[in-house]
């Protein structure tokens, strides 16, 4: 129960790492604003059950990261509850595969809109809340490909590298107010995002990794939980690789 | 209770970060081989008190890290119990501040002996046990000085940089056997090691950090719990900076 009674905002809760984080945080006693792109009956049903089982509240929020107005509305609905927000986990993001010369500016801008600008906007809104109560933990999702590079993924890797710079700068700006800011950099994790990796790429990556196997979304969620909790009280401005030891 | 019934070796338990680790690991349900250089009544009493408070086993083990024969005997006393060894925390170390041109070869050798060679040897012994078990987590305590290279820290920093490199190589070699190896790089932490630094250097370092304060030993200990536990099951070969954002 590392987050008993804490209030948390998580984006990208529908599947993958976001979904695992949602479940793990609820099991650890957190109340959650669970953000998704769109409403689905299954999700509504699942979070009701998850909340009941763990004796927490889970409020779904639906918005499209491409639409700043929708983000603003969601942030407003959080503010209206007058609840302190203790943790923000920016998980929602998109991947994009294209060789450098084939990337159109429109695609490039879309990737940055979703993976960087929207996250900055939401983080601006939410950290204002944290500033008032002088404590908080913000967690971004970067990627090892932002550090190591990955052929065919320039737009994605550049956007995730931007997150690293933002994490470090935000950490130095907000630490004085008791707000820690960190990022995790997952390696090859079993999600939809990696489902389409060609077999030879997968083989090469696994051979490079120390543990020789893929990670599971839950293993990323556990590290996010650590950073969100008081266990990481002296950790800020860090990028934690969760990659089974690649490179 | 992240380490319920796990068996853990921690070196340098008599003071500072190691002392905080001993209590934090015990509080999380771990049984601990608490290693220290010399046997004292105070240490024995602490071990006993923690054992009773948290309902865990604490077995004091005494050896001087610079004496490899003693170290070997210490290891034997652990491995001969036939218990699994789930976690090894190589925490014991010594500090040394001196300008590069003033650093003597004797001091260089002494610092490397304690901070690097002895850790290396202990890890060799214990990794064998862990590989047989196909599971284990080794945590080497390095330092932000091993990453940054600060003035006056050529000796200490180099020994800690060696620890970092060994961590990565060990992770690469032991990963397939289910043994994870990571390092924690503390920033400046409230321990007696601080007395070796001038107030000016301490104040300057605090100002450089995002959090503008010293770390507490228990904050390093909490990070060690994370790396020791299954919370970090897909994290290996990493250096986790616990430094308030230096």
Interface residues (C-beta under 8 A of the other chain):
Chain A: X171 X172 X175 X176 X187 X209 X210 X211 X212 X215 X216 X219 X220 X222 X223 X225 X226 X230 X231 X232 X233 X234 X235 X236 X237 X238 X240 X241 X242 X243 X244 X245
Chain B: X171 X172 X174 X175 X176 X180 X187 X209 X210 X211 X212 X215 X216 X219 X220 X222 X223 X225 X226 X230 X231 X232 X233 X234 X235 X236 X237 X238 X240 X241 X242 X243 X244 X245
